[in-house]
Amino acid sequence: MTFSNHAPWLFIALALVVLLPLTWYAWKGSNSGKGHSRSLALGCRILGILFIAIAIADPQVIEERPITGANVVALLADDSLGMRIKDSESILDRGETLRQRLSGRNSEWIGSLSEQYQIRNYRFERSLQRVASFDSLTFEGQQSNIATALLESQQRLSQVPLAGIVLFSDGNATDQELSPNELAKLPPVFPVLVGSSTPVPDIALQNLTLRQSAFGDSPLRIETKLTNAGLPTQQVRTRLRQIKANPSRIQSALTNVASIVDEKILELADSASLSFEWTPKDGGIQFYETEAEAIPAADAPAIVEATLNNNRRIVVADRGKDTYRILYLTGRPNWEYKFLNRALAEDPQLDIVGLIRVASREPNFEFKGRAGENSNSLYRGFGREDENERYDESVLIRMNTRDEAELRAGFPNQAEALFEYDAIVIDDLEADFFTFSQQALIRDFVKQRGGGLLMLGGVNALEDGGYDDTPIAEALPLYLDRFGPAAPIDRTVQWNLTRDGWVEPWMRIRSFETDERRRMQEMPLFRVYNTLERIKPGARALATIEDSGAQSYPALVTRNYGSGRVATLALGDLWRWGMQDAGSQADLAQFWRQISRWLVKDNLRRIELNSTRNDANKTALTAYARDGNFRPMQAGTATLFVKQLTQGDTAVDKAIELELAMKPGSNKPGQFSIELPLVDEGAYHARVQITSADGTVSGEAETGWVNQPLVQEFAALTPNRDYLAKIAEATGGRLLELNQLAQLQDELTARPSPLMESWSKPMWHNNWLFCLALAALLAEWFIRRKRGLA
């Protein structure tokens, strides 16, 4: 507080020195009365004179206020499709209600606010855009990126005096919430809540997840949650459809009844869990759609939901290669190959190629069946005179080969030939069958190519097969040197799972623990096994065998080695499991399929194509190209083919395949990349073709992705008051309702602005000062009249 008079206290003192003696002199000649009444009346007169003296001294209060027209206020309006929700108690939807407040007959508050501040109008959905008037709002945006809009507005207006941001939204954001550091950078934010908290009628699919399993009879499983808001208990029909892509025409399950995978009808009160489980027949990229539809009762009107955009979800599944090829090697025809071959024949994605030795080489003597014949007579009469093995070569039989040339020379000697397979199974075959270079090739098959290797036990396997100190032994999960005496060979052993084995789904045949324990108790006793006890660091024993003497040995041990994985099954007569009955044969077949899928899943591919969504709201595609040795391709080009399978909730009748060139990585050989904007809603399929430096096509890969922003936009229909209140509290603003917009100017003025001015307010202009002086004099007069002092 200041005074316009330069000597206010001297003026007040002079006034008191003059007026107070006169007051006392006037009271001195008055009639006598009680002492306290006279003192009280005198005090009231002195107080009134004091108030008048202060007013005459012209005291002034110094305050700060925003400079008129200097500061900026940003108005941000949510222009997303979510604002088209119509609340139950409202005639207009949320968007039109907001439009009335921003540019209609209820927008007079903007004119009052513009007299004090500069107004900047913005609309936002995916990003922030400046608008001249809010009449241009369409409420058709597919996203409500509240955090993005607030941060962009702060950055755009960082060079101007931004006094505050007014955010008009229902609070249901489609981007991540603002962090405390980001909130600290913002000016005061005044969120204006649009919408009612009363639930609107809606049935929605929420929290949909796709689970892919390489094991069991149901590799794909969709789990979701159905919710019912604002409606009585309803019958809901849910369908699972497959969106198929053909070279010439793309058909959606929306119009193709044959593509329905499964259908369920359930009673929905508030919420219910829902799952679909099925086994696809093919590999590759596959798209599936889940849809929920309310079924009206008989003779009842159709059910009108607030929106249908949250009743439909599309997911993409990568089923890997169409066919995984497994090379099976055995030292003699046996039952193991029979059961393994029969099991994998039931899986269309697993193809086993057998190389079976029917006779060992005979280097120490020569026996000729006919004069001049030096080939093995076992082949005589089979029409294979051009490839008959000599007596100093092993006699091999090829099974399930792709063509006549495959494995014609026996086990491959070159990486390009061996690396075509996805996994190798070695059964009862001694190490001397392979040359040293072939042994190193098998090791590199796992380490470099990323393939799977399974070595079975037996009389000619593992330590009994002379694999110790070989390149193959480097990859195995067990040490092959045995310490201590060997176990008695006449003891039978029982199969058991370890703690690690129980948590691996591919080690179990039954879904429940009690059923699995009962099944293992019914397994036969095994007689052919290897007694190796030491496992390597990082390896895991998933199963054990225990003999009658309570001695336990590792039965199935796994290990990640390089880019691949290795497993050792230290049993030589697992086939006994399938010799009991039909049920046991089915269990053994499922076990072989599960361990085979474990071997080939997540293996490296020569050509790979991955898609991710980056922070710039784009789809980033990255292709990896490798040569025949699975080393990065040093030179080549990548061509990308992209097509849209669905658009919104309809199928694309004739998909146009776009051809784009991918950019090679500057310091990463064999890597190509490209970014595609996320514009239209729907499912997308992409295919990359790699061409080597000599112009030949090295291979192709595919991927897929789904852009469904409206699923997140309509994930919640009730306004998110808590999120908006959090923003207001963290930035020093206040959460307002639409009917409280008249208070906005006072709220802004009450808070500091970047540009402020000081102004003085004379106190004697205030009525309260003169009222106090008048009250004091009237009180003095009343006391005098009442007490007879006049």
Secondary structure, DSSP 4 states (H G I P E B T S, - for coil): -EESSSSHHHHHHHHHHHHHHHHHHHHHTSPP--HHHHHHHHHHHHHHHHHHHHHHT-EEEEEEEEPTTTSEEEEEEE-BGGGG---TT-SS-HHHHHHHHHHSTT-HHHHHHHTTSEEEEEEESSSEEE-S-GGG----BS---HHHHHHHHHHHTTTS-EEEEEEEE-S--SSPPPPHHHHHTS--EEEEE-S-SSPPPEEEEEEEEEEE-SSSS--EEEEEEEEEESS-SEEEEEEEEEEEE-SS-EE-TTT-GGGEEEEEEEEESSEEEEEEEE--SS-SEEEEEEEEEEEPPTT-PPP--S-STTSEEEEEEE---S-EEEEEEESS--HHHHHHHHHHTT-TTEEEEEEEEEE----S----SSTT--B-GGGTTTT-TTSPPBTTS-EEEEES-SSTTTTTTSS--SHHHHTTSSEEEEES--GGGS-HHHHHHHHHHHHTT--EEEEE-STTSGGGGT-TTSHHHHHSSB-----SPPPPTT--EEEEE-HHHHT-GGG-SSSSHHHHHHHHHTSPPB--B----PBPTT-EEEEEEEETTS-EEEEEEEEEETTEEEEEE-BS-GGGGGGS-HHHHHHHHHHHHHHHHHHHTT---SEEEEEEE-TTSEEEEEEEEB-TTSSBPSSEEEEEEEEE-EETTEE-SS---EEEEPEEPSSSTTEEEEEEE--S-EEEEEEEEEEETTS-EEEEEEEEEEE-HHHHHTS--S--HHHHHHHHHHHT---EEGGGGGGHHHHHHTS--SSEEEEEEEGGGSHHHHHHHHHHHHHHHHHHHHHT--
